[in-house]
């Protein structure tokens, strides 16, 4: 089955760190540059992991109401008219939302089958779409195939966190990298880089990249883009 084209778009220090709380007064400027570059790509959706969504976008605790009504583990489409999407990889269904969209982009949750019925009732009440990809762990390849099949999605901007990026790259699911390298060297210990892999996942062949473009932007930011060969 056809998979969507995946562009991983990230902002990092020169040593690959992300999520810097101590990047100084220029952090807001860098974020503006990041968004401007993001908007040059034509995509129908953007995707983040649970931790990134929880930090930057999720806006309430999910209100889970006990129910004796079981929910069949099949995809639910909350808005059949939506044309742009925010995709949350949230295997255990921990995120909470005030509405079914972020900035006009309809929310799609990627879940595992062992999520609770109460969570599914909650998402349905909110008209938030969801799909199932894996019984206990997320099957990223299956998730991408379902997104193409069920929604008008051809290109997805993958935007963190580091473990989601690393898992996608490790599985050969990334087609292009767009990296904004900031003029910062962050030596904060135990901070996440743009690409991480959990210890329990087997490391596959290292991705080899081909340079597509290199640009110097304002504030000494470098914009590097690469092509990645699918495995």
Secondary structure, 3 states (H helix, E strand, C coil): CCCCEEEEEEEECCCCECCCCCCCCCHHHHHHHHHHHHCCCCCCEEEEEHHHHHHHCCCCCCCCCCCCCCCCCCCECCCCCCCCEEEEECCCCCCCCCCCEECCEEEEEEECCCCCHHHHHHHHHCCCEEEECCCCCCCHHHHHHHHHHHCCCCEEEECCCHHHHHHHHHCCCCCEEEEEECCCCCCCCCCCECCCCCCCCCCCCCCCEEEEEEEECHHHCEEEEEEECCC
